[in-house]
C-alpha cells in the first residue's frame, strides 16, 4: 500500500520546526530586516533571516536528489553524497545551537556561531553551483577527454579494421547464390583482391589477412553481403 500522502504531512511539520529554528538563530546572529533597494525603493524590506532555512535545506534536498539518481555521473554523485550529508549535519547543528541559546535566554549568539552562520549562504551558493556544473558537464567532459587522448591515427573501436570484413565467407556466398564451392571461392578471391587494391589506393589501415580469411573459413559473417554478389552469375 502506497503511503506517499504521509510525505507532505511529515514535510510540513519539519518545515515549521526548521524554519522557526533558523529564523530564530539568524536573529541571534545579526540577521534581520534590511532595506534591499535604498534610494530606489525605500519600502522594499526583507528579513534576511529567512535566507538561512531556504538556502541550507533546499540545497540538502537538491543534493540528495542528485545522489539518489542513477542518471547522475559518478563524480557528481560522490560530491552530492558528501555535500548532502554535510548540509543535513549543518542543519541539525543549527537547530541544536538555536535551542541551546534560546533555553539559556541568550540575547546574542557567541562570535564563533555568528561566523559559521554568516558564511552559510555563500558556502551553499558555491556548493550548488559546483554540483550543477558536475551534473551538466560530467559525462560530456569525460567523453571529450577520452576522445582527445586517442592517438591521431587510431581507428575507432566500433569501426571495421579492414574493408575485407564486409566480405562474407565463401560458404555464405555459395548458399546465397546457389553456386558451387569452387565458384564461390574464386568469386571471394576476386573480391578480396579488388578490395585490397582499393585499400592500397586509399591508404586504408587494413589488417593482415590470415590464411583462414583467405579461404573464407572462420571469417565473420556479415549481416549484408555486398551488392555485387546479388547480381553475380550462378555457377
N, C-alpha and C positions, 0 to 999 in steps of 0.2 A: 504493500500500500504506500502510495506516494504521500509524503508529508511536507512537501515544499511550501505549503501555505504557512508553516510554522516559521519559515525563514524571515519574512517581513516582521513578524512579532518579535523574534529574537533581535533582529537588526534595529528595530525601533527602540527597544529598551536599552540596548547597548549604546545607541546613538545619543540618547538623553544623558546617560551617565558619562560617556566620553566627552560630549560637548560641554557639559557643566564643569567637568574637571579641568579641561584645557582652558576654557574661558576664565575660570577662577584662577588657575595658575598664571595665565597671561596677565591678569590684573595685578597679581602679586609681583610680577616681574617687570612692570612698567608698561605693558601693553594697555591701550585704552583708546578713547575717541580721538581721531586725528582728522583734520581738515585736509582732504586729499588734493583739492584744487584751490589753494589760496590765491586770491587775486583774480580767479576765473569764475569759480562757483563757490562762494563762501559758505553756503549752507550744505555742501556735499561732505558730510562727516561720516566716517566708518569707524567702528570699534575694531581695532586691529587684532584683538584677542581671538576673534572668530577665525583668523587665518591659521591658527595652530591646529584645531581639530580637523579642519578641511584639508590642510596640507599633509600631515603625517598619516592620518587614517586613510585618506584617498590613495596615497602612494602605496600604503601597505596592501590595499585591495588590488591595485594595479599590478604590483609586483607578484602577488600571489597568483593572479590570473596568468601572468607570463610564465611563472614557474610550473604551474599545473598543465599548461597547454603543451601537448606533444608536438605541435607545429613550430614551437619556438626553437631557434638554433641552440646548440648545446652551450655555447658561451653565454648567450643571453639567459638561458635557464639557470645556469650556475650563478650569474650575477643577480638574477631576480630572487633566487632562493636565499642567498645571504642577505641581500638588502631587505627582503620581506621579513625575515626573522629579526633583523636589526630594527626595522620600523615597528614591529609589534613589541619588541622588548623596550624600545624607546617610549612607545605609547604607554606601556604598563608602568615604566619608571615615572613618567609624567603624572599619571594618576596617583601613584603612591606618594610622590613628592607633594602634590596639592593637598591630599587628605591629611598627611602628617603636619604640614604647615597650618592647615585650617584647624585641625584638632588642637594644635598648640597655640591658637589665636595669634599667629604671627602676622603682622601687618605688611611686611615686605620680605620677599624671599632673599636668602643669602646670595652673595655675589656669584658663587660657582653655579648655583641653579639659574640665575639670571643669564649668565654667559651661555650655558648649554641650551636653554630655551630660546634665546635670541638667535642662535646660529641655526636653529632647526629649519626655518623657511628657506634659507639659502642652500642648506645641505639637501633638502628634499628636491628643490629645483634641479640641482646638479645630478642627483641620482635618477630622477625621472627623465632628464634629457639623455643621460648615458644609456639607460635601458631602452628608451625609444630608438636611439641610433643602433643599438645592438639588434633589436628586433627587426628593424627595417633593412639594415645592410649587412647582417652577419653572414647569411648564406651567399649573397651576391659577392661580398668581399672574398670569401673562401674560394668561390668558383673562379673569380678573376685571378687570384693569386696562384691557383693551380694551373691555369692556362698560361700565365706569364712565366712560370718556372719550367715549362716544357721546352725542350731544345728546338731550335728553329726548323730543323728538317724532320721532326718527328711525325710519324703517320698516326692519325687518331686511332685509338684502340677499337672504335666501333667500325672503322672502315676496313676494306679488304687490303691485305698486304700485297696482292697481285691481282691483275685483271683475270688471270687464269682461274681464279677461284670461282668465277661465274660460269666456267665451262663444266657441264655435268660429266660424270663418268660415262665411259662408253656403254656400260650396261643400261644406263638410263636412256641414252641415245638410241640404243638398239630396241628398247622396249617402246619408246615413243614413236619412232619412225618405222617400226616393223621391218628392220633390216638385219642382215647377218652380222655376226660378231666381227668378222674381218672388215666389212664395210664401215661399221661403227668405229673400229679402232683407227682406220685410215682417215675417216672424217674428223675424229677428235685430234689426231696428229696434225692434220692440216690447220685446224682451228688454233691449236696451241702455237704452231709456227707463225700464223698470222697475228695472233695476239701479242706474242713476244716481239715481233717486228714493230708493232705499234708502240709497245712499251719502250723499246730502244729509241725510237724516234722522239717520243715524248719525255724521255729520261724519267720514266716511272720507276719508283723504287720497288722493283719486283723481287720476290724471294726466289732462291734457287729451287728449281723443281726437282723433287726426288724421283726415284725410279717408280715408286708407286703412283705418283702423279702422272708420269708419262704413260703408264699403262691404263690409267683410269681406275685402278683398284685402290680403295681406301680414300679416294678423293671425296671431299664433302659434297653432298647432294645439294644442288642449287634449287631454290624454290621455283625459279622460272628459267627455262633454257633460253639461249639466245634465239632471236627471231629467225636467224639464218637456218636453224635446224628445222623449223616448221615448213620451210619451202624446199628442203633438200629432196633429192630423188631417192626413191626406195630401191634397195638392192636385194 
